Protein backbone atom coordinates (compact mmCIF):
# COMPACT_ATOMS: atom_id res chain seq x y z
CA UNK A 1 0.00 0.00 0.00
CA UNK A 2 1.31 3.43 -0.96
CA UNK A 3 1.89 5.96 1.80
CA UNK A 4 -0.10 9.21 1.47
CA UNK A 5 1.98 12.35 1.21
CA UNK A 6 0.90 15.39 3.20
CA UNK A 7 1.67 19.07 2.80
CA UNK A 8 3.01 20.95 5.84
CA UNK A 9 -0.36 22.70 6.08
CA UNK A 10 -2.20 19.36 6.17
CA UNK A 11 0.14 18.02 8.86
CA UNK A 12 -0.48 21.10 11.03
CA UNK A 13 -4.24 20.79 10.51
CA UNK A 14 -4.18 17.09 11.45
CA UNK A 15 -2.11 17.92 14.55
CA UNK A 16 -4.58 20.65 15.58
CA UNK A 17 -7.44 18.16 15.26
CA UNK A 18 -5.57 15.48 17.22
CA UNK A 19 -4.74 17.91 20.05
CA UNK A 20 -8.33 19.20 20.07
CA UNK A 21 -9.64 15.68 20.70
CA UNK A 22 -7.55 14.97 23.81
CA UNK A 23 -9.71 14.54 26.89
CA UNK A 24 -8.21 15.74 30.15
CA UNK A 25 -9.61 15.34 33.68
CA UNK A 26 -10.77 18.66 35.14
CA UNK A 27 -8.24 18.40 37.97
CA UNK A 28 -5.40 18.53 35.41
CA UNK A 29 -6.68 21.53 33.45
CA UNK A 30 -3.84 23.87 34.39
CA UNK A 31 -1.09 21.32 33.81
CA UNK A 32 -2.41 19.79 30.58
CA UNK A 33 -5.45 21.50 29.02
CA UNK A 34 -4.19 25.07 29.06
CA UNK A 35 -0.81 24.25 27.43
CA UNK A 36 -2.62 22.16 24.78
CA UNK A 37 -5.01 25.04 24.03
CA UNK A 38 -2.13 27.52 23.80
CA UNK A 39 -0.20 25.27 21.43
CA UNK A 40 -3.28 24.76 19.27
CA UNK A 41 -3.39 28.57 18.99
CA UNK A 42 0.28 28.62 18.00
CA UNK A 43 -0.32 26.02 15.30
CA UNK A 44 -3.33 27.95 13.99
CA UNK A 45 -1.20 31.10 13.76
CA UNK A 46 1.54 29.16 11.93
CA UNK A 47 -1.06 27.75 9.53
CA UNK A 48 -2.46 31.25 8.95
CA UNK A 49 1.03 32.56 8.16
CA UNK A 50 1.82 29.63 5.86
CA UNK A 51 -1.38 29.99 3.86
CA UNK A 52 -1.21 33.78 3.57
CA UNK A 53 -0.97 34.82 -0.10
CA UNK A 54 2.53 35.94 -1.10
CA UNK A 55 1.32 39.32 -2.38
CA UNK A 56 0.14 40.38 1.08
CA UNK A 57 2.50 42.19 3.41
CA UNK A 58 4.52 39.74 5.50
CA UNK A 59 3.87 39.50 9.22
CA UNK A 60 6.72 40.93 11.23
CA UNK A 61 8.18 38.78 13.98
CA UNK A 62 7.10 41.24 16.67
CA UNK A 63 3.44 40.69 15.70
CA UNK A 64 3.57 36.96 16.53
CA UNK A 65 2.64 36.10 20.12
CA UNK A 66 3.71 32.48 20.62
CA UNK A 67 2.84 30.73 23.84
CA UNK A 68 5.83 28.76 25.09
CA UNK A 69 5.22 27.79 28.69
CA UNK A 70 1.62 28.45 29.64
CA UNK A 71 2.45 31.84 31.11
CA UNK A 72 1.09 33.92 28.22
CA UNK A 73 -2.36 34.83 26.97
CA UNK A 74 -5.02 32.20 26.32
CA UNK A 75 -5.21 31.07 22.71
HTML snippet that shows the backbone in 3Dmol.js (N, CA, C, O; Angstrom):
<script src="https://3Dmol.org/build/3Dmol-min.js"></script>
<div id="view" style="width:600px;height:400px;position:relative"></div>
<script>
const pdb = `
ATOM      1  N   UNK A   1       0.837  -1.174   0.000  1.00  0.00           N
ATOM      2  CA  UNK A   1       0.000   0.000   0.000  1.00  0.00           C
ATOM      3  C   UNK A   1       0.889   1.246   0.000  1.00  0.00           C
ATOM      4  O   UNK A   1       1.877   1.320   0.731  1.00  0.00           O
ATOM      5  N   UNK A   2       0.521   2.215  -0.828  1.00  0.00           N
ATOM      6  CA  UNK A   2       1.310   3.434  -0.963  1.00  0.00           C
ATOM      7  C   UNK A   2       0.993   4.406   0.173  1.00  0.00           C
ATOM      8  O   UNK A   2      -0.163   4.601   0.549  1.00  0.00           O
ATOM      9  N   UNK A   3       2.047   5.002   0.700  1.00  0.00           N
ATOM     10  CA  UNK A   3       1.894   5.960   1.795  1.00  0.00           C
ATOM     11  C   UNK A   3       1.423   7.304   1.250  1.00  0.00           C
ATOM     12  O   UNK A   3       1.967   7.802   0.264  1.00  0.00           O
ATOM     13  N   UNK A   4       0.400   7.901   1.899  1.00  0.00           N
ATOM     14  CA  UNK A   4      -0.104   9.208   1.469  1.00  0.00           C
ATOM     15  C   UNK A   4       0.906  10.282   1.839  1.00  0.00           C
ATOM     16  O   UNK A   4       1.509  10.242   2.911  1.00  0.00           O
ATOM     17  N   UNK A   5       1.081  11.228   0.952  1.00  0.00           N
ATOM     18  CA  UNK A   5       1.982  12.346   1.208  1.00  0.00           C
ATOM     19  C   UNK A   5       1.144  13.545   1.633  1.00  0.00           C
ATOM     20  O   UNK A   5       0.092  13.819   1.054  1.00  0.00           O
ATOM     21  N   UNK A   6       1.621  14.250   2.648  1.00  0.00           N
ATOM     22  CA  UNK A   6       0.904  15.392   3.198  1.00  0.00           C
ATOM     23  C   UNK A   6       1.717  16.666   3.015  1.00  0.00           C
ATOM     24  O   UNK A   6       2.947  16.646   3.041  1.00  0.00           O
ATOM     25  N   UNK A   7       1.009  17.767   2.830  1.00  0.00           N
ATOM     26  CA  UNK A   7       1.673  19.070   2.798  1.00  0.00           C
ATOM     27  C   UNK A   7       1.917  19.498   4.245  1.00  0.00           C
ATOM     28  O   UNK A   7       1.273  18.974   5.153  1.00  0.00           O
ATOM     29  N   UNK A   8       2.831  20.437   4.474  1.00  0.00           N
ATOM     30  CA  UNK A   8       3.014  20.946   5.842  1.00  0.00           C
ATOM     31  C   UNK A   8       1.720  21.503   6.430  1.00  0.00           C
ATOM     32  O   UNK A   8       1.466  21.350   7.625  1.00  0.00           O
ATOM     33  N   UNK A   9       0.906  22.143   5.603  1.00  0.00           N
ATOM     34  CA  UNK A   9      -0.358  22.697   6.076  1.00  0.00           C
ATOM     35  C   UNK A   9      -1.306  21.588   6.537  1.00  0.00           C
ATOM     36  O   UNK A   9      -1.988  21.728   7.553  1.00  0.00           O
ATOM     37  N   UNK A  10      -1.343  20.490   5.786  1.00  0.00           N
ATOM     38  CA  UNK A  10      -2.200  19.357   6.168  1.00  0.00           C
ATOM     39  C   UNK A  10      -1.723  18.724   7.471  1.00  0.00           C
ATOM     40  O   UNK A  10      -2.535  18.348   8.316  1.00  0.00           O
ATOM     41  N   UNK A  11      -0.418  18.607   7.629  1.00  0.00           N
ATOM     42  CA  UNK A  11       0.143  18.025   8.857  1.00  0.00           C
ATOM     43  C   UNK A  11      -0.224  18.884  10.060  1.00  0.00           C
ATOM     44  O   UNK A  11      -0.608  18.355  11.103  1.00  0.00           O
ATOM     45  N   UNK A  12      -0.112  20.199   9.928  1.00  0.00           N
ATOM     46  CA  UNK A  12      -0.476  21.097  11.029  1.00  0.00           C
ATOM     47  C   UNK A  12      -1.961  20.975  11.333  1.00  0.00           C
ATOM     48  O   UNK A  12      -2.347  20.934  12.501  1.00  0.00           O
ATOM     49  N   UNK A  13      -2.801  20.918  10.304  1.00  0.00           N
ATOM     50  CA  UNK A  13      -4.242  20.793  10.509  1.00  0.00           C
ATOM     51  C   UNK A  13      -4.589  19.474  11.204  1.00  0.00           C
ATOM     52  O   UNK A  13      -5.432  19.456  12.100  1.00  0.00           O
ATOM     53  N   UNK A  14      -3.959  18.388  10.808  1.00  0.00           N
ATOM     54  CA  UNK A  14      -4.177  17.093  11.455  1.00  0.00           C
ATOM     55  C   UNK A  14      -3.749  17.158  12.918  1.00  0.00           C
ATOM     56  O   UNK A  14      -4.441  16.637  13.793  1.00  0.00           O
ATOM     57  N   UNK A  15      -2.611  17.796  13.184  1.00  0.00           N
ATOM     58  CA  UNK A  15      -2.109  17.920  14.552  1.00  0.00           C
ATOM     59  C   UNK A  15      -3.064  18.746  15.410  1.00  0.00           C
ATOM     60  O   UNK A  15      -3.321  18.397  16.563  1.00  0.00           O
ATOM     61  N   UNK A  16      -3.588  19.831  14.861  1.00  0.00           N
ATOM     62  CA  UNK A  16      -4.577  20.651  15.581  1.00  0.00           C
ATOM     63  C   UNK A  16      -5.786  19.789  15.943  1.00  0.00           C
ATOM     64  O   UNK A  16      -6.265  19.832  17.077  1.00  0.00           O
ATOM     65  N   UNK A  17      -6.273  19.016  14.991  1.00  0.00           N
ATOM     66  CA  UNK A  17      -7.438  18.164  15.256  1.00  0.00           C
ATOM     67  C   UNK A  17      -7.125  17.103  16.305  1.00  0.00           C
ATOM     68  O   UNK A  17      -7.952  16.841  17.178  1.00  0.00           O
ATOM     69  N   UNK A  18      -5.950  16.491  16.236  1.00  0.00           N
ATOM     70  CA  UNK A  18      -5.569  15.481  17.223  1.00  0.00           C
ATOM     71  C   UNK A  18      -5.495  16.086  18.625  1.00  0.00           C
ATOM     72  O   UNK A  18      -6.006  15.506  19.583  1.00  0.00           O
ATOM     73  N   UNK A  19      -4.856  17.254  18.742  1.00  0.00           N
ATOM     74  CA  UNK A  19      -4.744  17.906  20.045  1.00  0.00           C
ATOM     75  C   UNK A  19      -6.118  18.325  20.568  1.00  0.00           C
ATOM     76  O   UNK A  19      -6.376  18.257  21.770  1.00  0.00           O
ATOM     77  N   UNK A  20      -6.988  18.753  19.673  1.00  0.00           N
ATOM     78  CA  UNK A  20      -8.327  19.196  20.071  1.00  0.00           C
ATOM     79  C   UNK A  20      -9.174  18.062  20.627  1.00  0.00           C
ATOM     80  O   UNK A  20     -10.120  18.306  21.376  1.00  0.00           O
ATOM     81  N   UNK A  21      -8.849  16.830  20.271  1.00  0.00           N
ATOM     82  CA  UNK A  21      -9.640  15.682  20.700  1.00  0.00           C
ATOM     83  C   UNK A  21      -9.096  14.992  21.946  1.00  0.00           C
ATOM     84  O   UNK A  21      -9.602  13.936  22.326  1.00  0.00           O
ATOM     85  N   UNK A  22      -8.085  15.556  22.587  1.00  0.00           N
ATOM     86  CA  UNK A  22      -7.547  14.973  23.809  1.00  0.00           C
ATOM     87  C   UNK A  22      -8.453  15.336  24.979  1.00  0.00           C
ATOM     88  O   UNK A  22      -8.747  16.509  25.213  1.00  0.00           O
ATOM     89  N   UNK A  23      -8.884  14.331  25.696  1.00  0.00           N
ATOM     90  CA  UNK A  23      -9.708  14.544  26.892  1.00  0.00           C
ATOM     91  C   UNK A  23      -8.811  14.570  28.125  1.00  0.00           C
ATOM     92  O   UNK A  23      -7.948  13.712  28.308  1.00  0.00           O
ATOM     93  N   UNK A  24      -9.036  15.573  28.958  1.00  0.00           N
ATOM     94  CA  UNK A  24      -8.208  15.743  30.153  1.00  0.00           C
ATOM     95  C   UNK A  24      -9.128  15.883  31.364  1.00  0.00           C
ATOM     96  O   UNK A  24     -10.109  16.623  31.313  1.00  0.00           O
ATOM     97  N   UNK A  25      -8.816  15.174  32.455  1.00  0.00           N
ATOM     98  CA  UNK A  25      -9.613  15.337  33.675  1.00  0.00           C
ATOM     99  C   UNK A  25      -9.559  16.793  34.152  1.00  0.00           C
ATOM    100  O   UNK A  25      -8.532  17.460  34.026  1.00  0.00           O
ATOM    101  N   UNK A  26     -10.669  17.270  34.694  1.00  0.00           N
ATOM    102  CA  UNK A  26     -10.768  18.664  35.137  1.00  0.00           C
ATOM    103  C   UNK A  26      -9.666  19.038  36.126  1.00  0.00           C
ATOM    104  O   UNK A  26      -9.180  20.169  36.110  1.00  0.00           O
ATOM    105  N   UNK A  27      -9.273  18.116  36.971  1.00  0.00           N
ATOM    106  CA  UNK A  27      -8.240  18.403  37.969  1.00  0.00           C
ATOM    107  C   UNK A  27      -6.880  18.702  37.337  1.00  0.00           C
ATOM    108  O   UNK A  27      -6.012  19.283  37.989  1.00  0.00           O
ATOM    109  N   UNK A  28      -6.690  18.313  36.081  1.00  0.00           N
ATOM    110  CA  UNK A  28      -5.405  18.529  35.408  1.00  0.00           C
ATOM    111  C   UNK A  28      -5.464  19.643  34.365  1.00  0.00           C
ATOM    112  O   UNK A  28      -4.587  19.745  33.507  1.00  0.00           O
ATOM    113  N   UNK A  29      -6.496  20.471  34.442  1.00  0.00           N
ATOM    114  CA  UNK A  29      -6.679  21.530  33.448  1.00  0.00           C
ATOM    115  C   UNK A  29      -5.466  22.433  33.331  1.00  0.00           C
ATOM    116  O   UNK A  29      -4.976  22.670  32.226  1.00  0.00           O
ATOM    117  N   UNK A  30      -4.974  22.939  34.448  1.00  0.00           N
ATOM    118  CA  UNK A  30      -3.841  23.874  34.394  1.00  0.00           C
ATOM    119  C   UNK A  30      -2.580  23.218  33.851  1.00  0.00           C
ATOM    120  O   UNK A  30      -1.842  23.838  33.085  1.00  0.00           O
ATOM    121  N   UNK A  31      -2.325  21.981  34.236  1.00  0.00           N
ATOM    122  CA  UNK A  31      -1.093  21.317  33.812  1.00  0.00           C
ATOM    123  C   UNK A  31      -1.149  20.811  32.376  1.00  0.00           C
ATOM    124  O   UNK A  31      -0.120  20.765  31.702  1.00  0.00           O
ATOM    125  N   UNK A  32      -2.327  20.431  31.896  1.00  0.00           N
ATOM    126  CA  UNK A  32      -2.414  19.794  30.578  1.00  0.00           C
ATOM    127  C   UNK A  32      -3.276  20.576  29.592  1.00  0.00           C
ATOM    128  O   UNK A  32      -2.819  20.902  28.496  1.00  0.00           O
ATOM    129  N   UNK A  33      -4.514  20.879  29.966  1.00  0.00           N
ATOM    130  CA  UNK A  33      -5.452  21.498  29.025  1.00  0.00           C
ATOM    131  C   UNK A  33      -5.001  22.865  28.541  1.00  0.00           C
ATOM    132  O   UNK A  33      -5.037  23.142  27.342  1.00  0.00           O
ATOM    133  N   UNK A  34      -4.580  23.715  29.451  1.00  0.00           N
ATOM    134  CA  UNK A  34      -4.187  25.073  29.057  1.00  0.00           C
ATOM    135  C   UNK A  34      -2.985  25.058  28.107  1.00  0.00           C
ATOM    136  O   UNK A  34      -3.024  25.745  27.087  1.00  0.00           O
ATOM    137  N   UNK A  35      -1.919  24.301  28.401  1.00  0.00           N
ATOM    138  CA  UNK A  35      -0.812  24.246  27.434  1.00  0.00           C
ATOM    139  C   UNK A  35      -1.240  23.684  26.071  1.00  0.00           C
ATOM    140  O   UNK A  35      -0.757  24.149  25.039  1.00  0.00           O
ATOM    141  N   UNK A  36      -2.131  22.700  26.056  1.00  0.00           N
ATOM    142  CA  UNK A  36      -2.616  22.164  24.781  1.00  0.00           C
ATOM    143  C   UNK A  36      -3.357  23.247  24.012  1.00  0.00           C
ATOM    144  O   UNK A  36      -3.123  23.422  22.816  1.00  0.00           O
ATOM    145  N   UNK A  37      -4.249  23.977  24.678  1.00  0.00           N
ATOM    146  CA  UNK A  37      -5.010  25.042  24.034  1.00  0.00           C
ATOM    147  C   UNK A  37      -4.079  26.119  23.482  1.00  0.00           C
ATOM    148  O   UNK A  37      -4.279  26.602  22.368  1.00  0.00           O
ATOM    149  N   UNK A  38      -3.066  26.495  24.256  1.00  0.00           N
ATOM    150  CA  UNK A  38      -2.128  27.515  23.805  1.00  0.00           C
ATOM    151  C   UNK A  38      -1.341  27.042  22.583  1.00  0.00           C
ATOM    152  O   UNK A  38      -1.100  27.820  21.660  1.00  0.00           O
ATOM    153  N   UNK A  39      -0.946  25.788  22.575  1.00  0.00           N
ATOM    154  CA  UNK A  39      -0.198  25.268  21.432  1.00  0.00           C
ATOM    155  C   UNK A  39      -1.073  25.080  20.207  1.00  0.00           C
ATOM    156  O   UNK A  39      -0.586  25.205  19.083  1.00  0.00           O
ATOM    157  N   UNK A  40      -2.351  24.783  20.394  1.00  0.00           N
ATOM    158  CA  UNK A  40      -3.276  24.759  19.269  1.00  0.00           C
ATOM    159  C   UNK A  40      -3.341  26.152  18.647  1.00  0.00           C
ATOM    160  O   UNK A  40      -3.341  26.292  17.424  1.00  0.00           O
ATOM    161  N   UNK A  41      -3.398  27.181  19.495  1.00  0.00           N
ATOM    162  CA  UNK A  41      -3.394  28.566  18.990  1.00  0.00           C
ATOM    163  C   UNK A  41      -2.130  28.879  18.213  1.00  0.00           C
ATOM    164  O   UNK A  41      -2.184  29.539  17.175  1.00  0.00           O
ATOM    165  N   UNK A  42      -0.986  28.409  18.710  1.00  0.00           N
ATOM    166  CA  UNK A  42       0.278  28.623  18.001  1.00  0.00           C
ATOM    167  C   UNK A  42       0.258  27.955  16.632  1.00  0.00           C
ATOM    168  O   UNK A  42       0.695  28.547  15.645  1.00  0.00           O
ATOM    169  N   UNK A  43      -0.247  26.729  16.568  1.00  0.00           N
ATOM    170  CA  UNK A  43      -0.320  26.017  15.300  1.00  0.00           C
ATOM    171  C   UNK A  43      -1.283  26.706  14.330  1.00  0.00           C
ATOM    172  O   UNK A  43      -1.018  26.771  13.130  1.00  0.00           O
ATOM    173  N   UNK A  44      -2.391  27.215  14.849  1.00  0.00           N
ATOM    174  CA  UNK A  44      -3.333  27.946  13.986  1.00  0.00           C
ATOM    175  C   UNK A  44      -2.685  29.199  13.412  1.00  0.00           C
ATOM    176  O   UNK A  44      -2.890  29.524  12.242  1.00  0.00           O
ATOM    177  N   UNK A  45      -1.903  29.905  14.229  1.00  0.00           N
ATOM    178  CA  UNK A  45      -1.199  31.101  13.756  1.00  0.00           C
ATOM    179  C   UNK A  45      -0.176  30.725  12.690  1.00  0.00           C
ATOM    180  O   UNK A  45      -0.051  31.416  11.679  1.00  0.00           O
ATOM    181  N   UNK A  46       0.565  29.621  12.913  1.00  0.00           N
ATOM    182  CA  UNK A  46       1.537  29.156  11.925  1.00  0.00           C
ATOM    183  C   UNK A  46       0.838  28.798  10.617  1.00  0.00           C
ATOM    184  O   UNK A  46       1.326  29.129   9.536  1.00  0.00           O
ATOM    185  N   UNK A  47      -0.301  28.123  10.716  1.00  0.00           N
ATOM    186  CA  UNK A  47      -1.061  27.753   9.525  1.00  0.00           C
ATOM    187  C   UNK A  47      -1.555  28.995   8.790  1.00  0.00           C
ATOM    188  O   UNK A  47      -1.530  29.047   7.560  1.00  0.00           O
ATOM    189  N   UNK A  48      -2.000  29.987   9.543  1.00  0.00           N
ATOM    190  CA  UNK A  48      -2.457  31.249   8.948  1.00  0.00           C
ATOM    191  C   UNK A  48      -1.306  31.927   8.195  1.00  0.00           C
ATOM    192  O   UNK A  48      -1.494  32.425   7.085  1.00  0.00           O
ATOM    193  N   UNK A  49      -0.138  31.944   8.794  1.00  0.00           N
ATOM    194  CA  UNK A  49       1.028  32.560   8.161  1.00  0.00           C
ATOM    195  C   UNK A  49       1.423  31.797   6.904  1.00  0.00           C
ATOM    196  O   UNK A  49       1.733  32.398   5.875  1.00  0.00           O
ATOM    197  N   UNK A  50       1.409  30.461   6.993  1.00  0.00           N
ATOM    198  CA  UNK A  50       1.816  29.625   5.861  1.00  0.00           C
ATOM    199  C   UNK A  50       0.868  29.733   4.680  1.00  0.00           C
ATOM    200  O   UNK A  50       1.294  29.617   3.531  1.00  0.00           O
ATOM    201  N   UNK A  51      -0.403  29.953   4.947  1.00  0.00           N
ATOM    202  CA  UNK A  51      -1.385  29.988   3.864  1.00  0.00           C
ATOM    203  C   UNK A  51      -1.684  31.407   3.392  1.00  0.00           C
ATOM    204  O   UNK A  51      -2.526  31.604   2.516  1.00  0.00           O
ATOM    205  N   UNK A  52      -1.007  32.385   3.958  1.00  0.00           N
ATOM    206  CA  UNK A  52      -1.209  33.775   3.566  1.00  0.00           C
ATOM    207  C   UNK A  52      -0.669  33.973   2.147  1.00  0.00           C
ATOM    208  O   UNK A  52       0.454  33.564   1.852  1.00  0.00           O
ATOM    209  N   UNK A  53      -1.451  34.589   1.275  1.00  0.00           N
ATOM    210  CA  UNK A  53      -0.967  34.823  -0.102  1.00  0.00           C
ATOM    211  C   UNK A  53       0.324  35.637  -0.112  1.00  0.00           C
ATOM    212  O   UNK A  53       0.501  36.545   0.699  1.00  0.00           O
ATOM    213  N   UNK A  54       1.208  35.307  -1.025  1.00  0.00           N
ATOM    214  CA  UNK A  54       2.526  35.944  -1.103  1.00  0.00           C
ATOM    215  C   UNK A  54       2.450  37.438  -1.378  1.00  0.00           C
ATOM    216  O   UNK A  54       3.347  38.181  -0.980  1.00  0.00           O
ATOM    217  N   UNK A  55       1.400  37.894  -2.050  1.00  0.00           N
ATOM    218  CA  UNK A  55       1.322  39.318  -2.384  1.00  0.00           C
ATOM    219  C   UNK A  55       0.951  40.192  -1.194  1.00  0.00           C
ATOM    220  O   UNK A  55       1.123  41.410  -1.253  1.00  0.00           O
ATOM    221  N   UNK A  56       0.446  39.599  -0.116  1.00  0.00           N
ATOM    222  CA  UNK A  56       0.140  40.381   1.078  1.00  0.00           C
ATOM    223  C   UNK A  56       1.422  40.749   1.802  1.00  0.00           C
ATOM    224  O   UNK A  56       2.457  40.108   1.626  1.00  0.00           O
ATOM    225  N   UNK A  57       1.338  41.800   2.627  1.00  0.00           N
ATOM    226  CA  UNK A  57       2.503  42.195   3.408  1.00  0.00           C
ATOM    227  C   UNK A  57       2.855  41.091   4.395  1.00  0.00           C
ATOM    228  O   UNK A  57       1.962  40.517   5.018  1.00  0.00           O
ATOM    229  N   UNK A  58       4.137  40.785   4.547  1.00  0.00           N
ATOM    230  CA  UNK A  58       4.525  39.745   5.498  1.00  0.00           C
ATOM    231  C   UNK A  58       4.276  40.182   6.937  1.00  0.00           C
ATOM    232  O   UNK A  58       4.294  41.374   7.245  1.00  0.00           O
ATOM    233  N   UNK A  59       4.047  39.228   7.797  1.00  0.00           N
ATOM    234  CA  UNK A  59       3.865  39.503   9.218  1.00  0.00           C
ATOM    235  C   UNK A  59       5.249  39.652   9.842  1.00  0.00           C
ATOM    236  O   UNK A  59       6.120  38.801   9.657  1.00  0.00           O
ATOM    237  N   UNK A  60       5.439  40.733  10.576  1.00  0.00           N
ATOM    238  CA  UNK A  60       6.720  40.934  11.234  1.00  0.00           C
ATOM    239  C   UNK A  60       6.789  40.080  12.492  1.00  0.00           C
ATOM    240  O   UNK A  60       5.769  39.808  13.124  1.00  0.00           O
ATOM    241  N   UNK A  61       7.984  39.664  12.846  1.00  0.00           N
ATOM    242  CA  UNK A  61       8.176  38.776  13.978  1.00  0.00           C
ATOM    243  C   UNK A  61       7.568  39.334  15.251  1.00  0.00           C
ATOM    244  O   UNK A  61       7.032  38.570  16.053  1.00  0.00           O
ATOM    245  N   UNK A  62       7.633  40.638  15.461  1.00  0.00           N
ATOM    246  CA  UNK A  62       7.095  41.243  16.667  1.00  0.00           C
ATOM    247  C   UNK A  62       5.582  41.113  16.786  1.00  0.00           C
ATOM    248  O   UNK A  62       5.037  41.283  17.877  1.00  0.00           O
ATOM    249  N   UNK A  63       4.892  40.813  15.685  1.00  0.00           N
ATOM    250  CA  UNK A  63       3.443  40.686  15.701  1.00  0.00           C
ATOM    251  C   UNK A  63       2.992  39.292  16.119  1.00  0.00           C
ATOM    252  O   UNK A  63       1.808  39.086  16.382  1.00  0.00           O
ATOM    253  N   UNK A  64       3.907  38.338  16.185  1.00  0.00           N
ATOM    254  CA  UNK A  64       3.569  36.960  16.529  1.00  0.00           C
ATOM    255  C   UNK A  64       3.702  36.785  18.033  1.00  0.00           C
ATOM    256  O   UNK A  64       4.746  37.091  18.609  1.00  0.00           O
ATOM    257  N   UNK A  65       2.641  36.291  18.671  1.00  0.00           N
ATOM    258  CA  UNK A  65       2.641  36.098  20.118  1.00  0.00           C
ATOM    259  C   UNK A  65       2.554  34.601  20.404  1.00  0.00           C
ATOM    260  O   UNK A  65       1.467  34.075  20.641  1.00  0.00           O
ATOM    261  N   UNK A  66       3.699  33.914  20.383  1.00  0.00           N
ATOM    262  CA  UNK A  66       3.714  32.482  20.618  1.00  0.00           C
ATOM    263  C   UNK A  66       3.680  32.189  22.100  1.00  0.00           C
ATOM    264  O   UNK A  66       4.326  32.871  22.896  1.00  0.00           O
ATOM    265  N   UNK A  67       2.927  31.174  22.464  1.00  0.00           N
ATOM    266  CA  UNK A  67       2.839  30.726  23.845  1.00  0.00           C
ATOM    267  C   UNK A  67       3.851  29.602  24.012  1.00  0.00           C
ATOM    268  O   UNK A  67       3.773  28.594  23.309  1.00  0.00           O
ATOM    269  N   UNK A  68       4.799  29.758  24.931  1.00  0.00           N
ATOM    270  CA  UNK A  68       5.828  28.760  25.093  1.00  0.00           C
ATOM    271  C   UNK A  68       5.686  27.925  26.353  1.00  0.00           C
ATOM    272  O   UNK A  68       6.039  26.746  26.354  1.00  0.00           O
ATOM    273  N   UNK A  69       5.172  28.517  27.432  1.00  0.00           N
ATOM    274  CA  UNK A  69       5.220  27.794  28.692  1.00  0.00           C
ATOM    275  C   UNK A  69       3.945  27.916  29.523  1.00  0.00           C
ATOM    276  O   UNK A  69       3.953  27.630  30.720  1.00  0.00           O
ATOM    277  N   UNK A  70       2.872  28.330  28.902  1.00  0.00           N
ATOM    278  CA  UNK A  70       1.620  28.454  29.643  1.00  0.00           C
ATOM    279  C   UNK A  70       1.499  29.717  30.443  1.00  0.00           C
ATOM    280  O   UNK A  70       0.517  29.888  31.165  1.00  0.00           O
ATOM    281  N   UNK A  71       2.469  30.620  30.345  1.00  0.00           N
ATOM    282  CA  UNK A  71       2.454  31.843  31.109  1.00  0.00           C
ATOM    283  C   UNK A  71       1.888  33.022  30.326  1.00  0.00           C
ATOM    284  O   UNK A  71       1.749  34.115  30.875  1.00  0.00           O
ATOM    285  N   UNK A  72       1.557  32.816  29.041  1.00  0.00           N
ATOM    286  CA  UNK A  72       1.088  33.918  28.217  1.00  0.00           C
ATOM    287  C   UNK A  72      -0.423  33.985  28.176  1.00  0.00           C
ATOM    288  O   UNK A  72      -1.113  33.448  29.043  1.00  0.00           O
ATOM    289  N   UNK A  73      -0.931  34.663  27.137  1.00  0.00           N
ATOM    290  CA  UNK A  73      -2.360  34.833  26.968  1.00  0.00           C
ATOM    291  C   UNK A  73      -2.994  33.522  26.530  1.00  0.00           C
ATOM    292  O   UNK A  73      -2.325  32.661  25.958  1.00  0.00           O
ATOM    293  N   UNK A  74      -4.289  33.372  26.800  1.00  0.00           N
ATOM    294  CA  UNK A  74      -5.016  32.203  26.318  1.00  0.00           C
ATOM    295  C   UNK A  74      -5.145  32.286  24.816  1.00  0.00           C
ATOM    296  O   UNK A  74      -5.287  33.374  24.258  1.00  0.00           O
ATOM    297  N   UNK A  75      -5.096  31.131  24.152  1.00  0.00           N
ATOM    298  CA  UNK A  75      -5.212  31.073  22.707  1.00  0.00           C
ATOM    299  C   UNK A  75      -6.652  31.120  22.279  1.00  0.00           C
ATOM    300  O   UNK A  75      -6.942  31.081  21.083  1.00  0.00           O
TER     301      UNK A  75
END
`;
const viewer = $3Dmol.createViewer("view");
viewer.addModel(pdb, "pdb");
viewer.setStyle({}, {cartoon: {color: "spectrum"}});
viewer.zoomTo();
viewer.render();
</script>
